[in-house]
Amino acid sequence: MSLRYGLVPFLLNKSKNKYKALPTDNESINEEDIIEEMIAKGSTVSKAEALAVIEEYEAAVCKAIEEGKNINTRMYKIHAAIKGVFESEKDIFDPQQHSIQINIKAGKRLKQCIENIQLNKVILNDNAPIILSIKNLNTNKSSQQFSGNQVISIIGKKLKFDLNDPKQGIFFVNEGGTEFRVDNLIKLKPSELIFIVPDHIIGNKFFLEVRCLFPNSSQLRVSKYSEYLLLDNT
């Protein structure tokens, strides 16, 4: 297996003929897939035992975060951050003005994995939509963390779709595979989509997909953003 990538125009660079790498068509796995891989290697731990241990581990991590602790492991480093401006030293946290975000960085062991990644450069399909970047217009940041009813901008190529066709559009897909289609579009152009995040979606971790049908074609074309989006529904 290898990390597949193609090259797309680097729109943020004023110089012409500059490109950036865009990971594409790479397989996504979930918690159950990881456990199956563990078992396949002859682990003496059963699937049920692995699930139970992971649940306890995740509960311990969440408890530490809820208590305001920083986490530093071989795999990752996690700490909470408070976003927003405080008007004075006496000002206090206001959910309407401020937010708590979780920052995650790779730990030593995860960084070592980078050395073993095999790359596979491919030619991107010219007959498919391409997502180049995502920006939260409420925070004016290119962040992967969003909340319901916030306004999001997608920059890319060939993004325009038929809003009246339920198979086409912008979709949030959670870890369980449940899909939530975006209905509230503000801008629908080939190079940019602006929409409001649905407030009824269930889950916290999502992939974002743009699905299109091009003229004289019956095949649905899909572009999936390369990173998970984390939605704060609190």
N, C-alpha and C positions, 0 to 999 in steps of 0.2 A: 504494500500500500504506500501511497505517496500523497503529498499535498499538491493538489491540482490548482494551477493559477493561470490567469491570462493577464494581458496588459490593456489598460484603458487610459484615455487621456487624463492628465493631471490637471483638473480644472482650476485648482487653487493656485497654480503657478502661472505667473504672467508670461513666462517664456513659452514659445511655441514648440511643438513636437516633443513634449515631455510626457512621460507615462508613469503610471503606478501599477503595482501588482494587485490583482483582485482574485482572492481565493474563490473557486467555483466548483460546483458539483461534488463537494466533498461529503462523505457519509457522516451522518450524525448518529451518535449512540446515546442511550440513556442508562440509568442506574441498573436496570435489569440486564442490559447487554454486558455491562462491566462484570456483573456477578456471573453471568454465563461464561465469560472469558476466564474468570477465576476458576470455575468448576472444571472447565475443559482442560486446564493445565494440571489436573489431578489434585486439586486442593482437597484436604480432608474435611473442610468446612462444607456443610450442606447449603443449599440455596436458602432454606428457611433460616438457618443460623446466620448466614451472611446478611440477609435482610434485617434480622433482629439486631445484629451488631451495628450495621449502618444506621438504623433508626436511633439507637442509643447514642451513637457518635454524633449524629446530626443534632439530636436533642441537647447534648452537652455543649456543642458549638453555639446553638441558638441561645441557650441559657447564659453563656458567657457574654455574648453580644448584648443581650437584654440587660445584663448587669454593668454594661459600659466597659467591658474588658477588651483589650486588644488580643488577637490570636496570632501566634507565630509558630508555624509548623514547617516541616520539610517541603510540604506541597504548596502552601500558600500563606500569605499574611493578610489579615483582615482587621480593619479598624473602622469605626463609625466617624462620620464627619457631619457638621451642621452647616447647612447652606443658608444664605440670606444675609441681609444687612440689619444690624441693630442700631437704633437711632441714638441711644445713649448708654452709659454704663449701667443705668437702672432698668433698661429695657429687658424683657424676658422673652422666652421662646413663644412664638405665636404661630400655630400651624397654618394660618392664612398667609404669613409672610416668610416663614422659615420651613426647612425640611431637614430630616435626618437621612443621610445616604450612607450606604455601605461601600467602602473602597476595598478592592481585592487586588493583590499583587502576587505574582508567582514567587514561590519559595525556591530554595536551592535545588531541591530534587526536580521540581517541575522545569526549572531553567535548564537543567542538564538534558532534558528530553529534546530541547531544541537542536542539540548537536546531532541527534539521530534522525531528524526529519529528512526524508527524501523528497525532493521537489520534482514536479512534472509540469512543464510549461505547455499549455494548450492554446489553440486558437479559439477565442470566444465566438459563440454562434451569433452571427450578425442578424439572424431572424428571431431574436429573443430580447426581452427587456433586460436592462442592466441597471442595478442599483449601485451607485457610486458612493453615496453618503447619506446619512440621516441626521437631521438637526431638530432639536427641541426648541421651537420658537418662543416658548414661555420662558425658558431659562437662557435662550440664545447660545446654547452649547451643543456640541456634537457628542451627546451623551447617550448611553444605552439604557438609561433609567428614565421612565416616564410614568405619568399618572393619568387616570381617566379624565377626559375632557380637555387635556392639553393639546396644543396645536403642533403638529409635526410636519416637517418638510422632507421629502425624498428627492434627491438629485440623481439623475441618471440619463439613460438613453432609451428611447422607444417605450416609454412608460404608459402612454395613453391607452385607455381601454374603454369598452362600451359599458357605461354605468348601468344600463338597463338589462345587461346579461348577468344573471346571478353567478355564473361560473367565472366571470372575470372580476377583477378588482384588487383591492388591498386586503390581505387576510393576516390576522394574528393566529398562529397555531401554537397551542400550549404543549407541554411535555406529554400529555396524554393523547395528543393528536386531534383534540377538539378545535374546530375552526370558528373564528369570529370575523365576519366580513365588515369592513368599514363602510358606513352608509353616508357619513357626513363629510362630503368633499368640498373644499374651498377652492382648490385649483387643480385642473386636470389638463396637463400639457405633456407632450412627449419627453421634455427634459426635466419637468418638475411636477410633483404631486404634493398638495398641501391638504391635510385632513385633520379632523378632531378624533382623538383616541376614544373609542367606545367606552362607556362607563359600565357596561354590563358584562364585560369579559371575565371569565373565571380562571384563576391561576396567577402565577407570578413570573414564570419564565416562558418566553415565547420566541418563536421565529417569525419574522415578518416576510411575507411573500407578495409579489405583484404578479398577477396572472392576466395575460392578454391573448386575444385572438386577432391575428393580423389579417388584412383583406385577402380574399381568395385562398384562405387557409382554414382547415378544420381542426388543426392541432393546437391545443392550448399551450402557450409558452409561459414558463414560470421563471422568475428571478427571485432567489431567496437571499436575504441579507446574511452575510457571513457570520455575524455575531448574534448571540442571544440578546433579546431585549428583556429588561427587568421592569415589571410594572408594579408600582406601589399603589395598592388598592385600599390602603388604610384611610 
